[in-house]
Amino acid sequence: MRRFFAFFVLAGLCSVAFAQEGRDPSNSSSPSSAPVQVVYVIDSATLTTYNINSQTLQATEVGTLTLPESVYPGIFASQNGKFLYYTAFENYSQQGQKLYVYQTNASGVPNSTPVQTLSVTRLGGLVIDPVSNFIYAEFAGPQGSEDTPYAIERYVVDPATGKISQPVVEAKYSLASSEGGLFCSLSIMNVNSAGTELYDGIPCSNPFGEQAAYNERAITASTGALAPDVQIYSWNNDESESTQSVYFVKNLLFDFVDNYGETNANQVNIYPIQPNVTTPVISCGTDQFAPCGDFIDALVHPSAQYVFLTDPTSTTYIGKVNLNLRQINPESSSIPYEVQAFSPDGTIAYGANDVNGALDIEIYGFNAATGAVTQGGTISVPSDLDSWVAAERY
């Protein structure tokens, strides 16, 4: 069981990150046939690829790969799943970091040899443009006694090989890092499905509480250049035992407020994405939908039509986002595990079931038209500390 938190850490320091908005089936670049649903699992230095049958919801192991060992592995899939980007640190001092680019076959299995290996320094998250051939990378400079530099760089992706080149610094930041005082960092979150906006977050902590600001940068389609930051939303929970987690999905901002110092006091707020928004179109608490007030983790479905709220018993309840009535309506369906990920197209929800130090990834089909769930198979993972990520290949 995990309690979600608002602070972003560099994705290179996380076990796995997959920072993309769900694929929009109406997008002209989407495939005409159903994509292959894929789950990647990293156990030690072994990457195992599984395909998920969309009809039976059963997983089949389709390949393994020995990766360069890393104490902080990070893996990112391209929108079409043809390329995998793997970040690796050689040691806990975050030295010798490299970025590897792998091509995959029709089942999503990466080739044995990377097509590109780059030495990088303090690379954090990667965000892959879902429409154009650009990747945005977040870098942190050496931590100073008062400030730490951060930057967003834009790379061009070769659509035939997945190789990246032509790095350009698109944005620079100098964020507070004073010892014993305010500490801030940068997280690039995702690019919207139209490829027109990049969202970033700047979370901060101090001895008394937490705060964060969230921004958007317009993307020039032809060059991938980023416009200046425009603040969308911010929160400040100084001197309170609460935190917030924010997601940008479709044209909505979802804010999950966790007042973990109080009973049944959590809140799910949904806002339009517009500058300096302060008034939610939906504000859901226990009186409207009980899990809104009592969740330990929360996710937004890629369609932006549902929220998945995990309660203290690790049961995930599904709420339907009703913008017309300005409320979240309970669905009859639930999943008896903590839902931690979705397939990019939203047709599969993946639950996590800890089993004596190991992990079972529980597979459930999800019908966004009806809100119904269908139980499927299981992927057994050797350790509950192993990294895993959902992707698709087409």
MARBAVO-806066 format. One record per residue (C-alpha): chain; x negated, y, z; residue number from 1. Coordinates in Angstrom, 3 decimals. Example, Ala and Ser with C-alpha at 12.3 -4.5 7.8 and 13.67 -1.06 7.14 Angstrom:
2
R   chain         c1         c2         c3   resi
R       A    -12.300     -4.500      7.800      1
R       A    -13.670     -1.060      7.140      2
***
This chain:
394
R   chain         c1         c2         c3   resi
R       A      0.000      0.000      0.000      1
R       A     -1.292      3.471     -0.772      2
R       A     -0.131      6.949      0.098      3
R       A     -0.453      9.203     -2.919      4
R       A     -2.337     12.446     -2.521      5
R       A     -2.616     15.730     -4.350      6
R       A     -6.370     16.064     -4.502      7
R       A     -8.001     15.099     -7.757      8
R       A    -11.407     13.470     -7.741      9
R       A    -13.627     13.253    -10.766     10
R       A    -12.347     10.390    -12.858     11
R       A    -15.927      9.206    -13.165     12
R       A    -15.857      8.703     -9.403     13
R       A    -12.556      6.878     -9.537     14
R       A    -12.148      3.250    -10.355     15
R       A    -10.074      3.908    -13.487     16
R       A     -8.255      6.776    -15.100     17
R       A     -5.844      6.931    -17.995     18
R       A     -4.847     10.548    -18.391     19
R       A     -2.289     10.716    -21.119     20
R       A      1.355     11.537    -21.451     21
R       A      3.541      8.725    -22.756     22
R       A      3.700      8.277    -26.506     23
R       A      6.669     10.023    -28.110     24
R       A      8.480      7.580    -30.465     25
R       A      9.769     10.536    -32.486     26
R       A      6.227     11.653    -33.275     27
R       A      5.442     11.159    -36.954     28
R       A      2.054      9.670    -36.070     29
R       A      3.675      6.836    -34.121     30
R       A      3.478      3.360    -35.644     31
R       A      6.380      1.869    -37.601     32
R       A      6.015     -1.502    -35.855     33
R       A      5.866     -2.260    -32.166     34
R       A      2.410     -1.772    -30.643     35
R       A      0.586     -4.487    -28.728     36
R       A      0.833     -3.821    -24.993     37
R       A     -2.529     -4.257    -23.276     38
R       A     -3.848     -4.379    -19.724     39
R       A     -7.581     -4.038    -19.025     40
R       A     -9.038     -5.322    -15.750     41
R       A    -12.578     -4.629    -14.530     42
R       A    -13.918     -7.119    -11.988     43
R       A    -17.556     -6.406    -11.167     44
R       A    -19.103     -6.043    -14.644     45
R       A    -16.473     -8.107    -16.490     46
R       A    -13.754     -6.421    -18.510     47
R       A    -10.846     -8.777    -19.227     48
R       A     -8.214     -7.895    -21.826     49
R       A     -4.618     -9.130    -21.539     50
R       A     -1.800     -8.842    -24.065     51
R       A      1.754     -8.543    -22.765     52
R       A      4.486    -10.200    -24.834     53
R       A      7.210     -7.559    -25.162     54
R       A      9.940    -10.228    -25.276     55
R       A      8.882    -12.702    -22.587     56
R       A      6.896    -10.170    -20.507     57
R       A      4.199    -12.794    -19.990     58
R       A      0.490    -11.945    -20.038     59
R       A     -2.103    -13.769    -22.119     60
R       A     -5.848    -13.357    -21.648     61
R       A     -7.281    -12.552    -25.086     62
R       A    -10.919    -11.681    -24.410     63
R       A    -13.672    -10.730    -21.989     64
R       A    -16.643     -8.400    -22.210     65
R       A    -19.657     -7.909    -19.957     66
R       A    -19.984     -4.189    -19.328     67
R       A    -23.000     -2.217    -18.147     68
R       A    -22.650     -2.366    -14.371     69
R       A    -21.350      0.737    -12.656     70
R       A    -20.637      1.728     -9.068     71
R       A    -17.912      4.097    -10.302     72
R       A    -16.437      2.630    -13.509     73
R       A    -14.006      4.686    -15.546     74
R       A    -12.174      3.556    -18.673     75
R       A    -10.089      5.588    -21.106     76
R       A     -8.145      4.339    -24.128     77
R       A     -7.471      6.300    -27.295     78
R       A     -3.856      6.991    -28.205     79
R       A     -3.799      4.150    -30.745     80
R       A     -5.931      1.836    -28.609     81
R       A     -8.561      1.418    -31.321     82
R       A    -11.288      2.854    -29.092     83
R       A    -12.277      2.514    -25.442     84
R       A    -14.432      5.063    -23.627     85
R       A    -16.271      3.684    -20.603     86
R       A    -18.149      5.819    -18.083     87
R       A    -20.723      4.284    -15.774     88
R       A    -22.979      5.438    -12.930     89
R       A    -26.107      3.423    -12.212     90
R       A    -26.043      4.111     -8.469     91
R       A    -24.084      5.770     -5.683     92
R       A    -26.189      8.915     -6.043     93
R       A    -24.323      9.490     -9.331     94
R       A    -27.523      9.282    -11.351     95
R       A    -28.039      7.768    -14.777     96
R       A    -24.451      8.281    -15.920     97
R       A    -23.606      7.107    -19.431     98
R       A    -20.592      7.188    -21.711     99
R       A    -20.043      4.141    -23.941    100
R       A    -17.725      4.026    -26.952    101
R       A    -16.262      0.662    -27.990    102
R       A    -14.139     -0.265    -30.968    103
R       A    -11.357     -2.816    -30.383    104
R       A     -9.769     -5.523    -32.503    105
R       A     -6.043     -5.864    -33.259    106
R       A     -5.438     -7.336    -29.775    107
R       A     -7.225     -4.464    -28.067    108
R       A    -10.315     -6.513    -27.204    109
R       A    -13.431     -4.321    -27.352    110
R       A    -16.368     -5.427    -29.497    111
R       A    -19.392     -6.823    -27.682    112
R       A    -21.629     -3.874    -28.570    113
R       A    -20.716     -0.208    -28.165    114
R       A    -20.826      1.909    -31.302    115
R       A    -22.189      4.839    -29.292    116
R       A    -23.980      5.403    -25.987    117
R       A    -24.420      8.905    -24.587    118
R       A    -26.296     10.078    -21.512    119
R       A    -24.129     12.531    -19.573    120
R       A    -24.416     14.429    -16.323    121
R       A    -21.559     14.568    -13.804    122
R       A    -18.883     13.771    -16.336    123
R       A    -15.473     13.543    -14.711    124
R       A    -12.183     13.002    -16.491    125
R       A    -11.568     12.576    -20.194    126
R       A     -8.349     13.673    -21.868    127
R       A     -7.667     12.435    -25.379    128
R       A     -5.564     14.589    -27.698    129
R       A     -2.604     12.414    -28.806    130
R       A     -2.206     14.208    -32.134    131
R       A     -5.592     15.477    -33.338    132
R       A     -9.115     14.077    -33.245    133
R       A    -10.334     15.829    -30.106    134
R       A    -11.434     14.764    -26.651    135
R       A    -11.680     17.141    -23.695    136
R       A    -14.153     16.309    -20.933    137
R       A    -14.543     17.763    -17.466    138
R       A    -18.024     18.340    -16.063    139
R       A    -19.220     19.476    -12.644    140
R       A    -22.501     21.245    -12.042    141
R       A    -24.705     20.877     -8.960    142
R       A    -22.840     21.825     -5.807    143
R       A    -23.970     25.189     -4.472    144
R       A    -23.845     26.482     -0.919    145
R       A    -20.874     28.707     -1.801    146
R       A    -19.734     27.821     -5.343    147
R       A    -19.902     24.932     -7.796    148
R       A    -19.759     25.391    -11.580    149
R       A    -17.294     23.349    -13.632    150
R       A    -16.689     23.241    -17.368    151
R       A    -14.346     21.778    -19.974    152
R       A    -16.047     20.632    -23.168    153
R       A    -14.327     19.733    -26.413    154
R       A    -15.606     16.934    -28.661    155
R       A    -14.625     15.915    -32.174    156
R       A    -13.670     12.241    -32.571    157
R       A    -14.523     10.319    -35.730    158
R       A    -11.174      8.599    -36.477    159
R       A    -12.947      5.726    -38.236    160
R       A    -15.456      4.825    -35.505    161
R       A    -14.332      6.576    -32.310    162
R       A    -17.732      8.258    -31.977    163
R       A    -17.710     11.732    -30.450    164
R       A    -19.833     14.708    -31.466    165
R       A    -19.959     18.502    -31.809    166
R       A    -19.563     19.370    -28.105    167
R       A    -18.342     22.897    -27.436    168
R       A    -17.874     24.456    -23.985    169
R       A    -14.280     25.653    -24.030    170
R       A    -13.974     26.911    -20.464    171
R       A    -16.162     27.654    -17.442    172
R       A    -15.220     27.823    -13.774    173
R       A    -16.975     28.795    -10.568    174
R       A    -15.087     27.192     -7.689    175
R       A    -15.588     27.547     -3.955    176
R       A    -17.612     24.841     -2.214    177
R       A    -18.651     26.440      1.063    178
R       A    -19.657     24.031      3.769    179
R       A    -17.073     23.855      6.531    180
R       A    -14.749     26.151      4.617    181
R       A    -12.872     26.198      1.346    182
R       A    -13.693     23.447     -1.152    183
R       A    -12.144     23.413     -4.654    184
R       A    -12.555     21.224     -7.719    185
R       A    -11.296     20.954    -11.279    186
R       A     -9.163     18.239    -12.860    187
R       A     -8.047     18.162    -16.479    188
R       A     -4.719     16.338    -16.312    189
R       A     -3.313     15.652    -19.788    190
R       A     -2.465     17.064    -23.202    191
R       A      1.227     17.252    -24.044    192
R       A      2.663     14.878    -26.664    193
R       A      2.753     17.645    -29.301    194
R       A     -0.967     18.317    -28.842    195
R       A     -0.319     22.015    -28.231    196
R       A     -1.129     22.418    -24.523    197
R       A     -3.774     21.118    -22.119    198
R       A     -2.924     21.092    -18.406    199
R       A     -5.442     21.389    -15.594    200
R       A     -5.314     21.510    -11.824    201
R       A     -7.511     23.236     -9.262    202
R       A     -6.930     21.600     -5.861    203
R       A     -8.542     23.075     -2.758    204
R       A     -8.947     22.046      0.863    205
R       A    -10.007     23.880      3.993    206
R       A    -10.137     22.947      7.680    207
R       A     -6.469     23.919      8.054    208
R       A     -4.709     22.441      5.052    209
R       A     -4.480     22.065      1.295    210
R       A     -3.496     24.140     -1.724    211
R       A     -3.559     23.832     -5.502    212
R       A     -2.921     25.751     -8.702    213
R       A     -1.888     24.262    -12.045    214
R       A     -2.498     25.862    -15.418    215
R       A     -1.977     25.389    -19.122    216
R       A     -4.230     26.269    -22.031    217
R       A     -2.846     26.528    -25.552    218
R       A     -4.690     24.379    -28.120    219
R       A     -5.513     25.609    -31.611    220
R       A     -4.524     22.623    -33.743    221
R       A     -7.129     23.072    -36.465    222
R       A    -10.173     23.470    -34.210    223
R       A     -9.151     22.153    -30.800    224
R       A    -10.143     25.471    -29.227    225
R       A     -8.546     26.293    -25.868    226
R       A     -6.875     29.585    -25.015    227
R       A     -7.352     31.144    -21.540    228
R       A     -5.704     29.613    -18.482    229
R       A     -2.097     30.564    -17.786    230
R       A     -0.933     29.612    -14.298    231
R       A      2.215     27.518    -14.262    232
R       A      2.634     26.565    -10.620    233
R       A      0.881     26.686     -7.267    234
R       A      1.444     25.547     -3.703    235
R       A     -0.171     26.242     -0.347    236
R       A      0.278     23.974      2.664    237
R       A     -2.211     25.580      5.006    238
R       A     -1.663     24.639      8.630    239
R       A      0.856     21.906      7.799    240
R       A      0.676     18.129      7.561    241
R       A      1.949     17.893      4.018    242
R       A      0.625     17.513      0.514    243
R       A      1.957     17.606     -3.018    244
R       A      1.348     15.667     -6.211    245
R       A      2.109     17.258     -9.577    246
R       A      2.697     15.710    -13.017    247
R       A      3.316     17.342    -16.403    248
R       A      5.573     15.067    -18.494    249
R       A      7.343     16.182    -21.665    250
R       A      8.605     19.717    -20.969    251
R       A      8.920     19.278    -17.203    252
R       A      6.714     19.661    -14.138    253
R       A      7.364     17.113    -11.382    254
R       A      6.267     18.027     -7.863    255
R       A      6.395     15.320     -5.173    256
R       A      6.216     16.937     -1.740    257
R       A      5.070     14.585      1.021    258
R       A      5.743     15.971      4.508    259
R       A      4.206     12.927      6.155    260
R       A      4.269     14.555      9.575    261
R       A      8.088     14.468      9.550    262
R       A     10.753     11.794      9.096    263
R       A     12.826     11.766      5.901    264
R       A     11.529     15.217      5.011    265
R       A      9.940     14.579      1.611    266
R       A     11.154     16.352     -1.498    267
R       A     11.158     15.802     -5.264    268
R       A     11.203     19.084     -7.168    269
R       A     11.409     19.400    -10.941    270
R       A     10.580     22.627    -12.781    271
R       A     10.527     23.819    -16.386    272
R       A      7.007     24.365    -17.679    273
R       A      6.712     28.128    -17.808    274
R       A      4.315     30.695    -16.329    275
R       A      4.453     31.144    -12.550    276
R       A      7.604     29.093    -12.146    277
R       A      9.043     29.114     -8.617    278
R       A     12.644     27.877     -8.909    279
R       A     13.213     24.152     -9.478    280
R       A     15.978     22.919    -11.748    281
R       A     16.269     19.885     -9.448    282
R       A     15.417     19.662     -5.763    283
R       A     16.085     16.209     -4.329    284
R       A     15.906     15.207     -0.677    285
R       A     17.299     12.384      1.464    286
R       A     20.851     13.756      1.312    287
R       A     20.903     13.428     -2.508    288
R       A     18.925     10.190     -3.027    289
R       A     17.418      8.559      0.062    290
R       A     14.036      7.633     -1.493    291
R       A     13.487     11.311     -2.393    292
R       A     13.064     11.973      1.297    293
R       A     11.127      8.851      2.259    294
R       A      8.487      7.816     -0.260    295
R       A      4.838      6.919      0.133    296
R       A      4.093      7.008     -3.574    297
R       A      5.799      8.376     -6.666    298
R       A      5.470      8.214    -10.447    299
R       A      7.213      9.813    -13.402    300
R       A      8.344      7.565    -16.243    301
R       A      6.774      8.548    -19.617    302
R       A     10.232      9.535    -20.889    303
R       A     10.570     12.118    -18.059    304
R       A     14.075     10.686    -17.552    305
R       A     13.265      8.707    -14.389    306
R       A     11.257      8.901    -11.188    307
R       A      9.931      5.752     -9.504    308
R       A      9.730      6.215     -5.720    309
R       A      8.024      3.648     -3.473    310
R       A      9.289      3.470      0.106    311
R       A      7.320      2.354      3.218    312
R       A      8.274     -1.297      2.565    313
R       A      6.548     -1.089     -0.865    314
R       A      9.877     -1.355     -2.705    315
R       A     10.117      1.003     -5.672    316
R       A     13.492      2.674     -6.253    317
R       A     14.395      4.229     -9.591    318
R       A     16.121      7.594     -9.867    319
R       A     17.644      9.027    -13.048    320
R       A     16.792     12.667    -13.780    321
R       A     20.083     14.461    -14.540    322
R       A     19.273     17.986    -15.688    323
R       A     22.896     18.819    -16.453    324
R       A     24.021     18.079    -12.887    325
R       A     20.684     19.275    -11.462    326
R       A     20.176     16.119     -9.433    327
R       A     18.482     12.719     -9.323    328
R       A     20.971      9.874     -9.502    329
R       A     20.193      6.456     -8.005    330
R       A     19.927      3.505    -10.379    331
R       A     21.119      0.054     -9.348    332
R       A     17.719     -1.372    -10.289    333
R       A     14.635     -1.516     -8.097    334
R       A     11.286     -3.305     -8.133    335
R       A     10.073     -5.101     -4.974    336
R       A      6.502     -3.827     -5.392    337
R       A      4.718     -0.524     -5.584    338
R       A      4.854      0.546     -9.227    339
R       A      1.443      1.953    -10.121    340
R       A      1.497      2.252    -13.914    341
R       A      3.600      2.126    -17.073    342
R       A      2.866      1.008    -20.587    343
R       A      2.288      4.127    -22.716    344
R       A      5.657      3.656    -24.440    345
R       A      7.437      3.210    -21.096    346
R       A      8.872     -0.236    -21.837    347
R       A      6.885     -1.952    -19.068    348
R       A      6.408     -1.061    -15.404    349
R       A      3.475     -2.615    -13.547    350
R       A      3.747     -3.291     -9.824    351
R       A      0.909     -4.029     -7.415    352
R       A      1.168     -6.914     -4.965    353
R       A     -1.729     -7.332     -2.524    354
R       A     -2.370    -11.022     -1.826    355
R       A     -4.936    -11.600      0.924    356
R       A     -7.512     -9.290     -0.598    357
R       A     -6.662    -10.248     -4.171    358
R       A     -4.125     -8.502     -6.396    359
R       A     -1.198     -9.640     -8.486    360
R       A     -0.146     -7.173    -11.176    361
R       A      3.597     -7.794    -11.463    362
R       A      5.089     -7.166    -14.913    363
R       A      8.607     -5.752    -15.314    364
R       A     10.403     -4.721    -18.484    365
R       A     12.159     -1.370    -18.287    366
R       A     15.006     -0.182    -20.498    367
R       A     15.031      3.619    -20.525    368
R       A     18.460      3.684    -22.154    369
R       A     20.126      1.790    -19.300    370
R       A     17.663      1.978    -16.407    371
R       A     17.635     -1.825    -16.171    372
R       A     14.559     -3.824    -15.171    373
R       A     13.633     -7.373    -16.192    374
R       A     11.184     -9.460    -14.191    375
R       A      8.266    -10.877    -16.148    376
R       A      4.984    -12.563    -15.405    377
R       A      1.916    -11.813    -13.318    378
R       A     -1.737    -10.995    -13.900    379
R       A     -3.844    -12.295    -11.008    380
R       A     -6.847    -10.095    -10.267    381
R       A     -9.725    -11.376     -8.068    382
R       A     -9.882     -8.329     -5.794    383
R       A     -7.405     -5.614     -4.836    384
R       A    -10.323     -3.195     -5.284    385
R       A    -10.695     -4.114     -8.965    386
R       A     -9.840     -1.494    -11.546    387
R       A     -7.107     -1.927    -14.109    388
R       A     -5.355      0.224    -16.679    389
R       A     -2.457     -0.133    -19.129    390
R       A     -2.836      0.777    -22.800    391
R       A     -1.451     -0.151    -26.199    392
R       A     -2.983     -1.060    -29.571    393
R       A     -1.485     -0.324    -32.965    394
***
